[in-house]
């Protein structure tokens, strides 16, 4: 079963989500402190940090796209850290304002005690409250259609082996630690936008001259490496952040409150989706007719990419060093029902609800149970779920934390929202489902995209946004299994290159040299 429609550029939104997450994770994520990998152990703070506030312009290739405001104050024996970030992001030709607010209290060495994190974009609003108690991070998440509207909440408990740190505390904690030039610390990042954890490295590079307003300032440079991407910060001798630099031309520069609150020029903003897309050496009129695709990947660590891509649908992708072959899946051999023995062997994480895949919510279950029937084959039930999403979820780029309930409430979204809702629908009726992410072909380029894999006797790909069962072979899976795995793309975007070597159309092989 496959229905191919003309793909719209504005349907794709994964790159904007990953880039947005990358931009805020350095400032607003959560970190779990461990012992230093090299150099000195920084677990004991040596220097008290003075209270103060910092205003920063956010620039994309010298074009102002927003601002941030960070305030550090003493609170009893610890600190209060407040941060607000406002950004205008151009994705698929649509400029959207994003507001991210973080507030936390810490102990004397900046270890997290309580926090509140919120992100708002248009009608989407997501809030996370957290508190650390006896090595447990207690979380409460809330989604609503607006900042004050009704919504739904979930509770979550995350065991902590080490003390957690808010990222906005990383720079003052690093300065207070006495970390010497050339030394670094290993941290584990917990990001509220994905509820995932991964190792990160903070390094005190040392003195580095910085030109600001025509004046040379001797600053200390600190770098944060995460998921293959590196971000840098320059701090003066008073601990004030002067500049931060991240992915793809994103820079934050210290300024005054008046300047930070000044006008933003939407005309000069680069489209992030196009910026990180990958050109193709071959143009396909209709990707749906391809039965096989062979490409060569370069510019990144191919071994890490091939490992990250080994999800449930790895059967369709075969790696031979840097050469990737993708085969079109066949549906004719699917069973009339899901064998209980094989279903029992599926990893439980693809069946259970998650913070953003709320398959246990009554509203999601009512719709899914109304659509599926034991009289249908599993493939027919998948088709009905995709058809409902096609008919009821408006295709529109959204820059927020993609989750099934917000998508269902707002009735709109891009590939992230479609994939989250499809996964929730499937799991709510006992069909295992996961989310994959990578590249997909569109009008001469490959764009970052998200879709699903579902288990209906065996794993098959499903693209609820493009209305494809199975997904065509230009869906190149780079990460698989969960939404947090999408952060693996941070170290890939803007670096990966590909070359189409050959492809098949109904058994007829064509190499790109024959085009």
ZIPEVEN-V611701 format. One record per residue. RES is the residue in three letters. OMEGA is omega in whole degrees, 0 to 359 (none if undefined). Layout:
res: (RES RES)
omega: (OMEGA OMEGA)
This chain:
res: (UNK UNK UNK UNK UNK UNK UNK UNK UNK UNK UNK UNK UNK UNK UNK UNK UNK UNK UNK UNK UNK UNK UNK UNK UNK UNK UNK UNK UNK UNK UNK UNK UNK UNK UNK UNK UNK UNK UNK UNK UNK UNK UNK UNK UNK UNK UNK UNK UNK UNK UNK UNK UNK UNK UNK UNK UNK UNK UNK UNK UNK UNK UNK UNK UNK UNK UNK UNK UNK UNK UNK UNK UNK UNK UNK UNK UNK UNK UNK UNK UNK UNK UNK UNK UNK UNK UNK UNK UNK UNK UNK UNK UNK UNK UNK UNK UNK UNK UNK UNK UNK UNK UNK UNK UNK UNK UNK UNK UNK UNK UNK UNK UNK UNK UNK UNK UNK UNK UNK UNK UNK UNK UNK UNK UNK UNK UNK UNK UNK UNK UNK UNK UNK UNK UNK UNK UNK UNK UNK UNK UNK UNK UNK UNK UNK UNK UNK UNK UNK UNK UNK UNK UNK UNK UNK UNK UNK UNK UNK UNK UNK UNK UNK UNK UNK UNK UNK UNK UNK UNK UNK UNK UNK UNK UNK UNK UNK UNK UNK UNK UNK UNK UNK UNK UNK UNK UNK UNK UNK UNK UNK UNK UNK UNK UNK UNK UNK UNK UNK UNK UNK UNK UNK UNK UNK UNK UNK UNK UNK UNK UNK UNK UNK UNK UNK UNK UNK UNK UNK UNK UNK UNK UNK UNK UNK UNK UNK UNK UNK UNK UNK UNK UNK UNK UNK UNK UNK UNK UNK UNK UNK UNK UNK UNK UNK UNK UNK UNK UNK UNK UNK UNK UNK UNK UNK UNK UNK UNK UNK UNK UNK UNK UNK UNK UNK UNK UNK UNK UNK UNK UNK UNK UNK UNK UNK UNK UNK UNK UNK UNK UNK UNK UNK UNK UNK UNK UNK UNK UNK UNK UNK UNK UNK UNK UNK UNK UNK UNK UNK UNK UNK UNK UNK UNK UNK UNK UNK UNK UNK UNK UNK UNK UNK UNK UNK UNK UNK UNK UNK UNK UNK UNK UNK UNK UNK UNK UNK UNK UNK UNK UNK UNK UNK UNK UNK UNK UNK UNK UNK UNK UNK UNK UNK UNK UNK UNK UNK UNK UNK UNK UNK UNK UNK UNK UNK UNK UNK UNK UNK UNK UNK UNK UNK UNK UNK UNK UNK UNK UNK UNK UNK UNK UNK UNK UNK UNK UNK UNK UNK UNK UNK UNK UNK UNK UNK UNK UNK UNK UNK UNK UNK UNK UNK UNK UNK UNK UNK UNK UNK UNK UNK UNK UNK UNK UNK UNK UNK UNK UNK UNK UNK UNK UNK UNK UNK UNK UNK UNK UNK UNK UNK UNK UNK UNK UNK UNK UNK UNK UNK UNK UNK UNK UNK UNK UNK UNK UNK UNK UNK UNK UNK UNK UNK UNK UNK UNK UNK UNK UNK UNK UNK UNK UNK UNK UNK UNK UNK UNK UNK UNK UNK UNK UNK UNK UNK UNK UNK UNK UNK UNK UNK UNK UNK UNK UNK UNK UNK UNK UNK UNK UNK UNK UNK UNK UNK UNK UNK UNK UNK UNK UNK UNK UNK UNK UNK UNK UNK UNK UNK UNK UNK UNK UNK UNK UNK UNK UNK UNK UNK UNK UNK UNK UNK UNK UNK)
omega: (179 177 184 178 176 182 178 180 185 176 190 183 184 183 179 179 182 179 178 178 179 182 183 186 180 185 191 179 179 184 174 186 174 177 180 177 175 178 188 174 185 184 178 181 184 188 174 180 182 176 178 179 181 173 182 166 174 185 172 184 176 175 182 179 179 180 174 179 180 181 177 180 176 179 184 178 183 185 171 180 177 178 177 178 177 181 169 185 177 176 180 177 180 179 182 177 179 177 179 182 179 177 182 169 182 171 188 180 174 175 187 173 177 177 170 182 178 176 181 177 181 180 180 179 183 183 173 172 181 178 179 177 175 176 174 174 180 183 171 180 181 176 179 180 173 187 183 185 178 180 181 183 177 176 183 177 182 178 181 174 182 181 181 178 171 183 177 176 185 182 177 178 178 179 182 186 185 178 185 178 181 179 181 178 173 180 172 185 170 186 182 180 178 186 180 180 179 182 175 181 174 182 171 183 180 182 181 181 182 179 177 182 177 182 179 179 176 183 174 183 177 178 175 179 184 177 178 178 181 176 186 176 177 186 179 185 176 180 179 178 181 184 172 182 183 185 166 174 179 182 173 184 180 181 177 178 182 180 181 182 181 185 175 182 182 183 184 184 175 177 184 183 178 183 184 179 185 180 178 177 179 176 180 178 181 180 183 182 181 178 181 179 178 183 175 181 178 177 181 177 185 181 179 179 183 177 181 184 183 177 182 184 183 180 182 182 178 181 170 188 182 179 180 176 180 181 176 180 175 184 186 184 180 182 179 176 182 180 181 182 180 177 180 181 181 179 184 181 178 181 184 176 177 182 181 176 190 183 178 179 183 183 178 181 181 181 183 181 177 185 185 181 176 178 179 170 177 179 178 178 176 179 180 178 178 180 179 179 178 185 190 181 181 180 180 179 180 175 180 176 186 175 190 184 177 178 180 181 183 180 176 178 177 187 180 182 178 181 180 181 179 178 180 177 183 183 182 179 173 178 179 181 176 179 175 180 180 184 175 185 176 171 173 179 173 183 178 192 177 179 184 160 181 180 178 186 166 183 174 178 178 176 184 179 179 178 182 173 359 176 181 188 174 170 182 182 178 173 184 169 185 179 181 179 178 178 175 182 181 181 183 186 181 182 188 175 178 177 176 181 182 177 179 172 181 175 180 185 178 173 183 179 181 182 none)
